[in-house]
């Protein structure tokens, strides 16, 4: 379907003295799977509700294919919404739920039957047409809600954490199915989630939000590997975020000090001087035997090793005073010490270490290292 470009221009929403959305600017091209990602209270759902028309912005514009929809009622916008609770009518069958919106388009019985059939085929549910919602699993109900939204041929589909109520295994499977469905129908999807893995799995681009503002926009790989702020580095996935002192330009990057140890960070701000944040992803840390020497190495001890299937999560206490997490692939070989108290050397590759300025963006409070089940997927539980 042609069209479906969404632009948010200086968008603001205040509730009394509280500013929920604080002047965001976003451009979502037609046919893109775009995610709004952030913790509870960051403004992502309020932004989605303004696009849908359920909330009126205090200031700014909401452009759909260039036309300002900011003051247009929801039923006059060419968008549709899938909610977390699906909002299916319990007294109607699957086919009646899917075709409900066609009543207001005054579609004939023949047209309704045809469009309902095509919508159910799209979500692989034609065999369940005569069932009622209470006879369906959570994943099946989600598909029905999608079919009901897509049957109206909207230019933009808004999804407010639609997988949040499902179990982890089903959620992972439906993430892939939902992205495949979006590519098949070719319309703009705007997806709200606090789940980093969902956003990384499905999105063409992601906007990471905090306190009503957009911290960074980009493709999943760019945001994960090149976070622009300490907040993004700490929120998206699992990251070791350490306090350091930047000493300015050095060969191949910026010099930084962690305690008495001098390192070189090849990513981030090369000219930075003074207090800084130093970050590295746990999968990029190399654990080496005690006594290993060379650039960007700090001795330490193993505090704990946690087996999570595909990965060994190793909690290290460094001689610089930092406690960090390293991930080692479980390839069947004894690559790392397995006992608490074992001495090691942690190697931080120059191209994996990033230095970021302190201040500006909100930085998450230091939390306990995630070594529970969520860690195996590379997501943070924060």
MARDOLO-439323 format. One record per residue (C-alpha): residue number from 1; residue in one letter; chain; x, y, z. Coordinates in steps of 0.001 Angstrom, whole numbers, plus 500000, padded with zeros to 6 digits. Each point is the difference from the previous one (the first is absolute). Layout:
% residues N
+-----+----+----+--------+--------+--------+
:   i : aa : ch :     xx :     yy :     zz :
+-----+----+----+--------+--------+--------+
: NUM :  A :  A :      X :      Y :      Z :
...
+-----+----+----+--------+--------+--------+
***
This chain:
% residues 382
+-----+----+----+--------+--------+--------+
:   i : aa : ch :     xx :     yy :     zz :
+-----+----+----+--------+--------+--------+
:   1 :  X :  A : 500000 : 500000 : 500000 :
:   2 :  X :  A : 501336 : 503418 : 499064 :
:   3 :  X :  A : 500520 : 502566 : 502726 :
:   4 :  X :  A : 500344 : 499500 : 503706 :
:   5 :  X :  A : 502763 : 502497 : 500815 :
:   6 :  X :  A : 499762 : 501293 : 503572 :
:   7 :  X :  A : 501829 : 503118 : 501177 :
:   8 :  X :  A : 499975 : 501359 : 503534 :
:   9 :  X :  A : 501013 : 503645 : 500196 :
:  10 :  X :  A : 500850 : 501632 : 503358 :
:  11 :  X :  A : 497392 : 497770 : 501655 :
:  12 :  X :  A : 499167 : 500839 : 503624 :
:  13 :  X :  A : 497451 : 498541 : 502407 :
:  14 :  X :  A : 499448 : 501381 : 503479 :
:  15 :  X :  A : 497714 : 498689 : 502711 :
:  16 :  X :  A : 499694 : 502983 : 502320 :
:  17 :  X :  A : 503543 : 500889 : 501031 :
:  18 :  X :  A : 501396 : 496616 : 498920 :
:  19 :  X :  A : 501541 : 499811 : 496528 :
:  20 :  X :  A : 499555 : 496460 : 498660 :
:  21 :  X :  A : 501367 : 500711 : 496504 :
:  22 :  X :  A : 502522 : 502801 : 499708 :
:  23 :  X :  A : 500484 : 501303 : 496462 :
:  24 :  X :  A : 500793 : 496878 : 497986 :
:  25 :  X :  A : 500705 : 499992 : 496263 :
:  26 :  X :  A : 499793 : 496740 : 498040 :
:  27 :  X :  A : 499626 : 499044 : 496338 :
:  28 :  X :  A : 498639 : 496526 : 499201 :
:  29 :  X :  A : 500022 : 499244 : 496249 :
:  30 :  X :  A : 497263 : 497921 : 498326 :
:  31 :  X :  A : 500285 : 496255 : 500510 :
:  32 :  X :  A : 502443 : 500204 : 502901 :
:  33 :  X :  A : 499850 : 497918 : 503176 :
:  34 :  X :  A : 500778 : 502692 : 502568 :
:  35 :  X :  A : 500226 : 499351 : 503749 :
:  36 :  X :  A : 499700 : 502381 : 502933 :
:  37 :  X :  A : 502136 : 498416 : 502720 :
:  38 :  X :  A : 500416 : 501029 : 503600 :
:  39 :  X :  A : 499154 : 499264 : 503639 :
:  40 :  X :  A : 496618 : 500617 : 501604 :
:  41 :  X :  A : 499210 : 503697 : 500216 :
:  42 :  X :  A : 502320 : 501080 : 497168 :
:  43 :  X :  A : 497133 : 501317 : 497824 :
:  44 :  X :  A : 499883 : 497303 : 497325 :
:  45 :  X :  A : 496363 : 498961 : 500521 :
:  46 :  X :  A : 498864 : 503622 : 500288 :
:  47 :  X :  A : 501717 : 500666 : 496661 :
:  48 :  X :  A : 498216 : 497025 : 498419 :
:  49 :  X :  A : 496644 : 501141 : 501391 :
:  50 :  X :  A : 500526 : 503437 : 498485 :
:  51 :  X :  A : 500703 : 498441 : 496596 :
:  52 :  X :  A : 496820 : 497931 : 500397 :
:  53 :  X :  A : 497964 : 503053 : 501036 :
:  54 :  X :  A : 499131 : 498782 : 503492 :
:  55 :  X :  A : 501976 : 502901 : 501480 :
:  56 :  X :  A : 500235 : 503527 : 498622 :
:  57 :  X :  A : 503482 : 501532 : 500001 :
:  58 :  X :  A : 500647 : 503138 : 502026 :
:  59 :  X :  A : 502319 : 501273 : 497281 :
:  60 :  X :  A : 501420 : 498808 : 496704 :
:  61 :  X :  A : 498891 : 498175 : 496884 :
:  62 :  X :  A : 499161 : 496414 : 499035 :
:  63 :  X :  A : 500345 : 499714 : 496237 :
:  64 :  X :  A : 498585 : 497047 : 498067 :
:  65 :  X :  A : 501180 : 500196 : 496411 :
:  66 :  X :  A : 500569 : 503718 : 500541 :
:  67 :  X :  A : 496569 : 500827 : 501464 :
:  68 :  X :  A : 499836 : 501135 : 503628 :
:  69 :  X :  A : 497807 : 497584 : 501990 :
:  70 :  X :  A : 500696 : 501478 : 503438 :
:  71 :  X :  A : 496412 : 501202 : 500514 :
:  72 :  X :  A : 498277 : 497371 : 497840 :
:  73 :  X :  A : 497791 : 497468 : 501874 :
:  74 :  X :  A : 501158 : 496371 : 500029 :
:  75 :  X :  A : 497339 : 498630 : 497647 :
:  76 :  X :  A : 501040 : 502460 : 497307 :
:  77 :  X :  A : 503658 : 498945 : 500024 :
:  78 :  X :  A : 501186 : 497263 : 497662 :
:  79 :  X :  A : 501621 : 498107 : 502854 :
:  80 :  X :  A : 499002 : 497033 : 502138 :
:  81 :  X :  A : 501171 : 498728 : 503376 :
:  82 :  X :  A : 500703 : 496586 : 501525 :
:  83 :  X :  A : 499960 : 500120 : 503802 :
:  84 :  X :  A : 501775 : 497814 : 502539 :
:  85 :  X :  A : 496724 : 498452 : 501205 :
:  86 :  X :  A : 498739 : 499497 : 496386 :
:  87 :  X :  A : 496480 : 501290 : 500951 :
:  88 :  X :  A : 498166 : 497199 : 498172 :
:  89 :  X :  A : 496225 : 499724 : 500413 :
:  90 :  X :  A : 499422 : 496794 : 502015 :
:  91 :  X :  A : 496458 : 499422 : 498647 :
:  92 :  X :  A : 501094 : 500131 : 496347 :
:  93 :  X :  A : 501750 : 497317 : 497968 :
:  94 :  X :  A : 503440 : 500508 : 498525 :
:  95 :  X :  A : 498598 : 500922 : 496578 :
:  96 :  X :  A : 497467 : 502387 : 501585 :
:  97 :  X :  A : 502766 : 501676 : 502010 :
:  98 :  X :  A : 502193 : 500392 : 496924 :
:  99 :  X :  A : 497177 : 501406 : 497861 :
: 100 :  X :  A : 498566 : 502297 : 502670 :
: 101 :  X :  A : 501529 : 503204 : 498632 :
: 102 :  X :  A : 498622 : 499358 : 496511 :
: 103 :  X :  A : 496493 : 500744 : 501290 :
: 104 :  X :  A : 500958 : 503661 : 500173 :
: 105 :  X :  A : 501328 : 499879 : 496435 :
: 106 :  X :  A : 496601 : 498653 : 498870 :
: 107 :  X :  A : 501642 : 497054 : 498273 :
: 108 :  X :  A : 497680 : 497445 : 498426 :
: 109 :  X :  A : 499702 : 496481 : 501440 :
: 110 :  X :  A : 501923 : 498600 : 497048 :
: 111 :  X :  A : 502798 : 502555 : 500337 :
: 112 :  X :  A : 500145 : 499472 : 503754 :
: 113 :  X :  A : 500266 : 496226 : 499595 :
: 114 :  X :  A : 502782 : 500380 : 497437 :
: 115 :  X :  A : 502034 : 502527 : 501996 :
: 116 :  X :  A : 499609 : 498063 : 503259 :
: 117 :  X :  A : 501197 : 496838 : 498263 :
: 118 :  X :  A : 503062 : 501762 : 498587 :
: 119 :  X :  A : 500815 : 501605 : 503366 :
: 120 :  X :  A : 499801 : 496648 : 501803 :
: 121 :  X :  A : 502208 : 498376 : 497375 :
: 122 :  X :  A : 502521 : 502795 : 500475 :
: 123 :  X :  A : 500343 : 499123 : 503702 :
: 124 :  X :  A : 499645 : 496231 : 499399 :
: 125 :  X :  A : 496682 : 499724 : 501874 :
: 126 :  X :  A : 497283 : 498964 : 497482 :
: 127 :  X :  A : 499341 : 496705 : 501823 :
: 128 :  X :  A : 499017 : 501889 : 503150 :
: 129 :  X :  A : 497378 : 502242 : 498385 :
: 130 :  X :  A : 497044 : 498566 : 501961 :
: 131 :  X :  A : 501678 : 499964 : 503408 :
: 132 :  X :  A : 499544 : 502601 : 502714 :
: 133 :  X :  A : 502914 : 501805 : 501685 :
: 134 :  X :  A : 499834 : 497891 : 503182 :
: 135 :  X :  A : 500685 : 496927 : 497853 :
: 136 :  X :  A : 503294 : 501429 : 498737 :
: 137 :  X :  A : 503509 : 500155 : 501424 :
: 138 :  X :  A : 501675 : 503328 : 500700 :
: 139 :  X :  A : 501990 : 499821 : 496761 :
: 140 :  X :  A : 496858 : 499198 : 497995 :
: 141 :  X :  A : 498146 : 502939 : 501570 :
: 142 :  X :  A : 502897 : 502255 : 499035 :
: 143 :  X :  A : 499695 : 498869 : 496384 :
: 144 :  X :  A : 496257 : 500704 : 500025 :
: 145 :  X :  A : 500640 : 503519 : 501314 :
: 146 :  X :  A : 502534 : 500556 : 497205 :
: 147 :  X :  A : 497564 : 498751 : 497355 :
: 148 :  X :  A : 497267 : 502292 : 501338 :
: 149 :  X :  A : 502348 : 502978 : 499716 :
: 150 :  X :  A : 501414 : 499114 : 496580 :
: 151 :  X :  A : 496636 : 499296 : 498353 :
: 152 :  X :  A : 499279 : 503741 : 499945 :
: 153 :  X :  A : 503100 : 500583 : 497852 :
: 154 :  X :  A : 501520 : 502745 : 502169 :
: 155 :  X :  A : 503037 : 501910 : 498786 :
: 156 :  X :  A : 501523 : 499689 : 503464 :
: 157 :  X :  A : 499622 : 497257 : 502606 :
: 158 :  X :  A : 500743 : 500926 : 503611 :
: 159 :  X :  A : 500919 : 497205 : 502419 :
: 160 :  X :  A : 500048 : 500635 : 503748 :
: 161 :  X :  A : 502063 : 497145 : 501513 :
: 162 :  X :  A : 497771 : 497346 : 498377 :
: 163 :  X :  A : 502283 : 497116 : 501023 :
: 164 :  X :  A : 500387 : 501042 : 503631 :
: 165 :  X :  A : 497476 : 497511 : 501417 :
: 166 :  X :  A : 501478 : 496942 : 498254 :
: 167 :  X :  A : 502499 : 497490 : 501357 :
: 168 :  X :  A : 503648 : 500425 : 499014 :
: 169 :  X :  A : 500213 : 497192 : 497445 :
: 170 :  X :  A : 496813 : 501016 : 498179 :
: 171 :  X :  A : 501055 : 503649 : 500087 :
: 172 :  X :  A : 503282 : 499200 : 498245 :
: 173 :  X :  A : 498210 : 498057 : 497260 :
: 174 :  X :  A : 497406 : 502699 : 499432 :
: 175 :  X :  A : 502685 : 502691 : 499761 :
: 176 :  X :  A : 501279 : 498329 : 496844 :
: 177 :  X :  A : 496479 : 499405 : 498660 :
: 178 :  X :  A : 498984 : 503609 : 500629 :
: 179 :  X :  A : 502991 : 501368 : 498093 :
: 180 :  X :  A : 499285 : 497610 : 497112 :
: 181 :  X :  A : 496360 : 501126 : 499988 :
: 182 :  X :  A : 501019 : 503661 : 499885 :
: 183 :  X :  A : 502269 : 499352 : 497024 :
: 184 :  X :  A : 497172 : 498145 : 498233 :
: 185 :  X :  A : 497337 : 502691 : 500444 :
: 186 :  X :  A : 502511 : 502821 : 499457 :
: 187 :  X :  A : 498419 : 502595 : 502296 :
: 188 :  X :  A : 501614 : 502122 : 502684 :
: 189 :  X :  A : 500149 : 498322 : 503422 :
: 190 :  X :  A : 500669 : 502130 : 503095 :
: 191 :  X :  A : 500720 : 497728 : 502927 :
: 192 :  X :  A : 500230 : 500932 : 503686 :
: 193 :  X :  A : 502037 : 497762 : 502310 :
: 194 :  X :  A : 502237 : 500002 : 503054 :
: 195 :  X :  A : 501557 : 496705 : 498860 :
: 196 :  X :  A : 503374 : 500614 : 498384 :
: 197 :  X :  A : 500105 : 496596 : 498321 :
: 198 :  X :  A : 496625 : 500614 : 498331 :
: 199 :  X :  A : 501184 : 503311 : 498630 :
: 200 :  X :  A : 503305 : 498580 : 498773 :
: 201 :  X :  A : 498328 : 496970 : 498398 :
: 202 :  X :  A : 497214 : 501716 : 498055 :
: 203 :  X :  A : 500852 : 503626 : 499334 :
: 204 :  X :  A : 501400 : 501717 : 496938 :
: 205 :  X :  A : 500761 : 502933 : 502308 :
: 206 :  X :  A : 499626 : 500712 : 503707 :
: 207 :  X :  A : 499473 : 503185 : 502003 :
: 208 :  X :  A : 501319 : 499585 : 503557 :
: 209 :  X :  A : 498028 : 502254 : 502344 :
: 210 :  X :  A : 500618 : 501345 : 503497 :
: 211 :  X :  A : 498015 : 502514 : 502042 :
: 212 :  X :  A : 497866 : 501067 : 497051 :
: 213 :  X :  A : 502918 : 500542 : 497634 :
: 214 :  X :  A : 501687 : 498032 : 497251 :
: 215 :  X :  A : 503552 : 499035 : 500957 :
: 216 :  X :  A : 501001 : 498370 : 496705 :
: 217 :  X :  A : 498448 : 498816 : 496729 :
: 218 :  X :  A : 501535 : 497429 : 497695 :
: 219 :  X :  A : 500121 : 496453 : 498696 :
: 220 :  X :  A : 500218 : 497306 : 502706 :
: 221 :  X :  A : 503638 : 499158 : 499240 :
: 222 :  X :  A : 501044 : 503665 : 500004 :
: 223 :  X :  A : 498351 : 500745 : 503337 :
: 224 :  X :  A : 501264 : 496833 : 501660 :
: 225 :  X :  A : 503592 : 500325 : 498785 :
: 226 :  X :  A : 500244 : 503810 : 499947 :
: 227 :  X :  A : 497925 : 501414 : 502879 :
: 228 :  X :  A : 500038 : 503801 : 499971 :
: 229 :  X :  A : 499489 : 500437 : 503749 :
: 230 :  X :  A : 500715 : 498137 : 503204 :
: 231 :  X :  A : 496245 : 499546 : 500451 :
: 232 :  X :  A : 499630 : 498184 : 496670 :
: 233 :  X :  A : 503067 : 497855 : 500684 :
: 234 :  X :  A : 498616 : 498974 : 503382 :
: 235 :  X :  A : 496388 : 499486 : 498942 :
: 236 :  X :  A : 500324 : 498164 : 496692 :
: 237 :  X :  A : 501208 : 496503 : 500724 :
: 238 :  X :  A : 502506 : 499295 : 502761 :
: 239 :  X :  A : 502967 : 502330 : 500260 :
: 240 :  X :  A : 502837 : 500482 : 502464 :
: 241 :  X :  A : 499875 : 503706 : 500845 :
: 242 :  X :  A : 503021 : 501189 : 501982 :
: 243 :  X :  A : 501111 : 503340 : 501427 :
: 244 :  X :  A : 503276 : 501229 : 498546 :
: 245 :  X :  A : 502129 : 503015 : 499169 :
: 246 :  X :  A : 500640 : 500898 : 496368 :
: 247 :  X :  A : 503470 : 501306 : 499185 :
: 248 :  X :  A : 499379 : 501139 : 496427 :
: 249 :  X :  A : 501200 : 498741 : 496601 :
: 250 :  X :  A : 502179 : 496904 : 499889 :
: 251 :  X :  A : 501117 : 497693 : 497176 :
: 252 :  X :  A : 496887 : 498287 : 498629 :
: 253 :  X :  A : 497582 : 501803 : 502323 :
: 254 :  X :  A : 499675 : 501794 : 503333 :
: 255 :  X :  A : 502124 : 499343 : 503048 :
: 256 :  X :  A : 498050 : 499051 : 503136 :
: 257 :  X :  A : 500931 : 499050 : 503532 :
: 258 :  X :  A : 498171 : 497460 : 502129 :
: 259 :  X :  A : 501549 : 500414 : 503418 :
: 260 :  X :  A : 503773 : 499746 : 499449 :
: 261 :  X :  A : 499647 : 498170 : 496681 :
: 262 :  X :  A : 500362 : 501811 : 496672 :
: 263 :  X :  A : 497960 : 498775 : 497022 :
: 264 :  X :  A : 499142 : 501153 : 496495 :
: 265 :  X :  A : 496363 : 500192 : 498888 :
: 266 :  X :  A : 499674 : 499740 : 496239 :
: 267 :  X :  A : 496313 : 500991 : 499954 :
: 268 :  X :  A : 498148 : 503072 : 501215 :
: 269 :  X :  A : 501397 : 503496 : 500474 :
: 270 :  X :  A : 503757 : 500044 : 499235 :
: 271 :  X :  A : 500636 : 503553 : 501249 :
: 272 :  X :  A : 498278 : 499574 : 503367 :
: 273 :  X :  A : 501853 : 501144 : 503140 :
: 274 :  X :  A : 498810 : 499569 : 503587 :
: 275 :  X :  A : 497378 : 497855 : 501707 :
: 276 :  X :  A : 498387 : 497549 : 497593 :
: 277 :  X :  A : 498130 : 496748 : 499642 :
: 278 :  X :  A : 501839 : 497032 : 498499 :
: 279 :  X :  A : 497873 : 497222 : 498572 :
: 280 :  X :  A : 500504 : 496580 : 498424 :
: 281 :  X :  A : 497577 : 497197 : 499161 :
: 282 :  X :  A : 500567 : 496788 : 502018 :
: 283 :  X :  A : 500408 : 497863 : 496886 :
: 284 :  X :  A : 502983 : 502138 : 498889 :
: 285 :  X :  A : 502102 : 499427 : 503136 :
: 286 :  X :  A : 502769 : 497391 : 499768 :
: 287 :  X :  A : 500891 : 498038 : 503153 :
: 288 :  X :  A : 503672 : 499081 : 500028 :
: 289 :  X :  A : 502293 : 498070 : 502379 :
: 290 :  X :  A : 501610 : 501709 : 502984 :
: 291 :  X :  A : 503225 : 501747 : 499025 :
: 292 :  X :  A : 498996 : 500828 : 496414 :
: 293 :  X :  A : 501395 : 503417 : 499020 :
: 294 :  X :  A : 499269 : 502525 : 497287 :
: 295 :  X :  A : 497867 : 503021 : 499156 :
: 296 :  X :  A : 496520 : 500467 : 501494 :
: 297 :  X :  A : 500313 : 497281 : 502616 :
: 298 :  X :  A : 498998 : 500108 : 503676 :
: 299 :  X :  A : 500538 : 497156 : 502490 :
: 300 :  X :  A : 497109 : 498787 : 502083 :
: 301 :  X :  A : 498355 : 497064 : 501696 :
: 302 :  X :  A : 496982 : 497869 : 499175 :
: 303 :  X :  A : 497110 : 500672 : 502353 :
: 304 :  X :  A : 497498 : 497633 : 498428 :
: 305 :  X :  A : 499326 : 497911 : 496884 :
: 306 :  X :  A : 496390 : 499442 : 498966 :
: 307 :  X :  A : 498999 : 497331 : 497485 :
: 308 :  X :  A : 497071 : 501176 : 497815 :
: 309 :  X :  A : 500146 : 497482 : 497187 :
: 310 :  X :  A : 501542 : 501559 : 496913 :
: 311 :  X :  A : 502062 : 502414 : 502081 :
: 312 :  X :  A : 502168 : 500022 : 503094 :
: 313 :  X :  A : 499570 : 503261 : 501884 :
: 314 :  X :  A : 503116 : 500850 : 501974 :
: 315 :  X :  A : 499881 : 502681 : 502688 :
: 316 :  X :  A : 503422 : 501607 : 500400 :
: 317 :  X :  A : 501348 : 502373 : 502639 :
: 318 :  X :  A : 502800 : 502078 : 498484 :
: 319 :  X :  A : 503072 : 501402 : 501725 :
: 320 :  X :  A : 498691 : 503440 : 498980 :
: 321 :  X :  A : 497070 : 499488 : 502382 :
: 322 :  X :  A : 497312 : 499339 : 497377 :
: 323 :  X :  A : 497751 : 496936 : 499937 :
: 324 :  X :  A : 499104 : 498976 : 496459 :
: 325 :  X :  A : 498392 : 497180 : 498065 :
: 326 :  X :  A : 501567 : 498011 : 497151 :
: 327 :  X :  A : 498256 : 497472 : 497770 :
: 328 :  X :  A : 501770 : 496951 : 498638 :
: 329 :  X :  A : 498340 : 497779 : 497350 :
: 330 :  X :  A : 499326 : 496511 : 501272 :
: 331 :  X :  A : 501890 : 498034 : 497356 :
: 332 :  X :  A : 500816 : 497062 : 502226 :
: 333 :  X :  A : 503565 : 501043 : 500790 :
: 334 :  X :  A : 501269 : 501138 : 503392 :
: 335 :  X :  A : 500838 : 503531 : 498859 :
: 336 :  X :  A : 499610 : 501774 : 503331 :
: 337 :  X :  A : 500729 : 499343 : 503660 :
: 338 :  X :  A : 496979 : 498452 : 501670 :
: 339 :  X :  A : 500635 : 500804 : 503656 :
: 340 :  X :  A : 499455 : 503122 : 502059 :
: 341 :  X :  A : 503269 : 501653 : 500927 :
: 342 :  X :  A : 501940 : 498873 : 496913 :
: 343 :  X :  A : 502395 : 502676 : 498740 :
: 344 :  X :  A : 499610 : 501130 : 496379 :
: 345 :  X :  A : 500787 : 502900 : 497655 :
: 346 :  X :  A : 497176 : 501817 : 498218 :
: 347 :  X :  A : 500845 : 501248 : 496506 :
: 348 :  X :  A : 497982 : 502920 : 498577 :
: 349 :  X :  A : 500597 : 500154 : 496215 :
: 350 :  X :  A : 500572 : 503583 : 498878 :
: 351 :  X :  A : 497269 : 499852 : 497368 :
: 352 :  X :  A : 497476 : 498685 : 502569 :
: 353 :  X :  A : 500608 : 502610 : 502709 :
: 354 :  X :  A : 497937 : 503200 : 499803 :
: 355 :  X :  A : 500415 : 503278 : 501875 :
: 356 :  X :  A : 496974 : 502265 : 500573 :
: 357 :  X :  A : 499588 : 503377 : 501633 :
: 358 :  X :  A : 498352 : 500262 : 503412 :
: 359 :  X :  A : 496839 : 502105 : 500197 :
: 360 :  X :  A : 497344 : 500998 : 497503 :
: 361 :  X :  A : 498057 : 496782 : 499610 :
: 362 :  X :  A : 498505 : 498326 : 503014 :
: 363 :  X :  A : 502140 : 497051 : 501067 :
: 364 :  X :  A : 498431 : 496959 : 501601 :
: 365 :  X :  A : 500896 : 499452 : 503627 :
: 366 :  X :  A : 502586 : 497281 : 500559 :
: 367 :  X :  A : 498131 : 496748 : 500456 :
: 368 :  X :  A : 500937 : 496453 : 500804 :
: 369 :  X :  A : 501489 : 498088 : 497098 :
: 370 :  X :  A : 497395 : 497924 : 498200 :
: 371 :  X :  A : 501004 : 496367 : 500206 :
: 372 :  X :  A : 496533 : 498485 : 499945 :
: 373 :  X :  A : 498278 : 498446 : 497016 :
: 374 :  X :  A : 499608 : 503271 : 498114 :
: 375 :  X :  A : 503766 : 500274 : 499668 :
: 376 :  X :  A : 500205 : 497101 : 497605 :
: 377 :  X :  A : 498046 : 501921 : 497388 :
: 378 :  X :  A : 502178 : 503082 : 500245 :
: 379 :  X :  A : 497301 : 502188 : 501518 :
: 380 :  X :  A : 499958 : 501998 : 503174 :
: 381 :  X :  A : 497227 : 499548 : 502550 :
: 382 :  X :  A : 500000 : 503658 : 500864 :
+-----+----+----+--------+--------+--------+
***
